[in-house]
């Protein structure tokens, strides 16, 4: 159950067996059915989540009822509402399972306590946050591109998970309609 996460951690830092055991003891396995929520708008986020199986989407619903997906989380990805977690204010996001999903989650207070015992763990999360920040910056730039450029960038970054996503979810992530996505996909297919 912990192998995927421990392998992910090993890409960045080395934990000895005792530290691995202490860290794993702070984790909780959560299983989600398709469409089940990990976090709902209005709730205060208390945990960070590492996806070990399946996938989730993080989205908001705008004032006109449109869903805007800001992030996907599949195997080997951390996902949370960082702002709600840090400020302990109600989340504006929903995090919903796209398929049967399993996550290892850790309470924010427990993680902070572990940083004191294992400073090297803080280094790991520093690296994870740096990557998340870089992806966030890239996402801002993505939304300034044309619909076709957004789709091509999506395929470059997330082509491996495209088949696991509905056309509606891809369109909501790209900030376009399903019809526009369908037109772009047809154009791409004709060019191949």
Legacy VTK file of the C-alpha trace (Angstrom):
# vtk DataFile Version 3.0
C-alpha trace
ASCII
DATASET POLYDATA
POINTS 192 float
0.000 0.000 0.000
2.846 2.415 0.770
5.233 1.298 -1.967
4.136 3.849 -4.585
4.489 6.756 -2.148
7.796 5.548 -0.724
9.158 5.175 -4.267
8.008 8.720 -5.033
9.747 10.027 -1.918
12.921 8.113 -2.826
13.193 10.173 -6.034
13.957 13.216 -3.873
15.272 12.137 -0.470
16.423 9.104 1.487
14.438 7.971 4.496
15.837 5.259 6.721
13.584 2.358 7.722
12.610 3.956 11.056
11.605 7.221 9.388
9.658 5.365 6.686
7.744 3.515 9.404
7.001 6.706 11.368
5.815 8.451 8.208
3.648 5.526 7.094
2.048 5.331 10.535
0.858 8.941 10.094
-0.912 8.086 6.827
-4.491 6.982 6.418
-5.853 5.055 3.438
-9.041 6.477 1.954
-10.993 4.644 -0.744
-13.353 6.550 -3.005
-16.026 5.356 -5.379
-16.438 7.090 -8.719
-18.063 10.523 -8.135
-17.364 10.441 -4.388
-15.863 13.612 -2.950
-12.536 13.901 -1.213
-13.281 17.570 -0.497
-16.384 19.673 -1.102
-16.767 23.401 -1.564
-17.360 25.057 1.795
-15.442 22.441 3.794
-12.134 23.308 5.408
-9.314 21.217 3.987
-7.420 19.361 6.711
-5.321 16.877 4.716
-2.919 16.454 1.860
-3.600 13.444 -0.400
-1.323 11.221 -2.462
-3.077 9.219 -5.177
-1.960 5.604 -5.185
-4.714 4.286 -7.481
-7.266 5.974 -9.706
-7.806 9.643 -10.350
-9.530 12.774 -9.106
-10.350 16.212 -10.431
-10.197 19.493 -8.532
-12.727 22.021 -9.753
-14.832 25.030 -8.909
-18.331 25.900 -10.064
-18.681 29.467 -11.336
-21.656 31.778 -10.750
-23.290 30.490 -13.946
-22.993 26.850 -12.881
-20.066 25.958 -15.175
-17.400 23.674 -13.824
-13.805 24.845 -14.167
-11.277 22.105 -13.582
-8.008 23.444 -12.206
-6.152 20.214 -11.568
-6.247 16.476 -12.079
-4.612 14.015 -9.719
-3.682 10.514 -10.843
-1.233 7.924 -9.559
1.886 9.493 -8.025
0.301 12.951 -7.693
-0.358 14.950 -4.549
-3.627 16.881 -4.445
-5.244 19.209 -1.937
-6.683 22.694 -1.652
-3.453 24.294 -0.517
-5.045 27.680 0.301
-7.783 26.190 2.476
-5.249 23.879 4.129
-2.896 26.731 5.012
-5.473 29.330 6.023
-8.059 26.957 7.489
-10.782 28.775 5.548
-13.601 27.134 3.572
-12.561 25.676 0.260
-13.875 27.031 -3.035
-13.014 23.707 -4.675
-14.426 20.238 -4.955
-12.128 17.248 -5.302
-14.057 14.357 -6.814
-13.069 10.829 -7.829
-13.172 10.262 -11.591
-12.914 6.504 -11.083
-12.465 4.111 -8.188
-9.612 5.768 -6.318
-7.352 5.178 -3.353
-5.367 7.917 -1.667
-2.994 8.023 1.249
-3.789 11.117 3.244
-1.984 12.913 5.993
-3.374 15.444 8.407
-1.674 18.844 8.125
-0.953 19.008 11.866
0.568 15.519 11.843
2.755 16.471 8.894
3.983 19.606 10.662
4.883 17.499 13.704
6.813 15.082 11.485
8.881 17.932 10.051
10.381 18.440 13.527
11.254 14.761 13.826
12.388 14.360 10.210
13.713 17.566 8.644
14.523 15.598 5.492
10.781 15.050 5.021
10.300 18.792 4.894
12.851 18.839 2.061
10.718 16.325 0.135
7.570 18.406 0.510
9.543 21.503 -0.432
10.374 19.804 -3.744
6.749 18.706 -4.231
5.516 22.256 -3.608
8.096 23.704 -6.003
6.801 21.402 -8.722
3.180 22.268 -7.920
3.991 25.974 -8.092
5.752 25.541 -11.444
2.764 23.607 -12.812
0.457 26.379 -11.563
2.519 28.995 -13.385
2.448 26.910 -16.544
-1.333 26.588 -16.214
-1.768 30.382 -16.060
0.188 30.710 -19.305
-1.789 27.866 -20.872
-5.079 29.689 -20.377
-3.748 32.649 -22.353
-3.229 30.519 -25.486
-5.679 29.681 -28.244
-7.985 26.704 -27.758
-5.967 24.619 -30.211
-2.674 25.496 -28.502
-4.207 24.586 -25.126
-5.277 21.198 -26.444
-1.826 20.449 -27.885
-0.175 21.485 -24.595
-2.634 19.259 -22.732
-1.668 16.306 -24.939
2.031 16.973 -24.328
1.605 17.102 -20.557
-1.288 14.703 -19.987
-1.563 12.564 -23.117
-1.053 9.431 -21.025
-4.276 10.085 -19.081
-6.399 11.501 -21.904
-8.233 8.195 -22.411
-9.179 8.142 -18.724
-10.961 11.502 -18.988
-14.315 12.394 -20.471
-14.509 14.957 -23.249
-16.486 17.152 -20.824
-13.668 17.067 -18.251
-10.952 17.828 -20.806
-12.994 20.766 -22.125
-13.591 22.064 -18.578
-9.853 21.860 -17.890
-9.008 23.698 -21.098
-11.693 26.342 -20.561
-13.495 25.535 -23.820
-16.805 23.960 -24.809
-17.165 20.278 -25.697
-18.072 21.344 -29.224
-14.833 23.298 -29.587
-12.863 20.348 -28.239
-14.598 18.004 -30.674
-13.779 20.338 -33.584
-10.111 20.571 -32.515
-9.843 16.792 -32.131
-11.290 16.323 -35.627
-8.758 18.774 -37.052
-5.903 16.981 -35.275
-7.119 13.590 -36.537
-7.293 14.875 -40.151
-3.700 16.128 -39.909
-2.415 12.696 -38.839
LINES 1 193
192 0 1 2 3 4 5 6 7 8 9 10 11 12 13 14 15 16 17 18 19 20 21 22 23 24 25 26 27 28 29 30 31 32 33 34 35 36 37 38 39 40 41 42 43 44 45 46 47 48 49 50 51 52 53 54 55 56 57 58 59 60 61 62 63 64 65 66 67 68 69 70 71 72 73 74 75 76 77 78 79 80 81 82 83 84 85 86 87 88 89 90 91 92 93 94 95 96 97 98 99 100 101 102 103 104 105 106 107 108 109 110 111 112 113 114 115 116 117 118 119 120 121 122 123 124 125 126 127 128 129 130 131 132 133 134 135 136 137 138 139 140 141 142 143 144 145 146 147 148 149 150 151 152 153 154 155 156 157 158 159 160 161 162 163 164 165 166 167 168 169 170 171 172 173 174 175 176 177 178 179 180 181 182 183 184 185 186 187 188 189 190 191
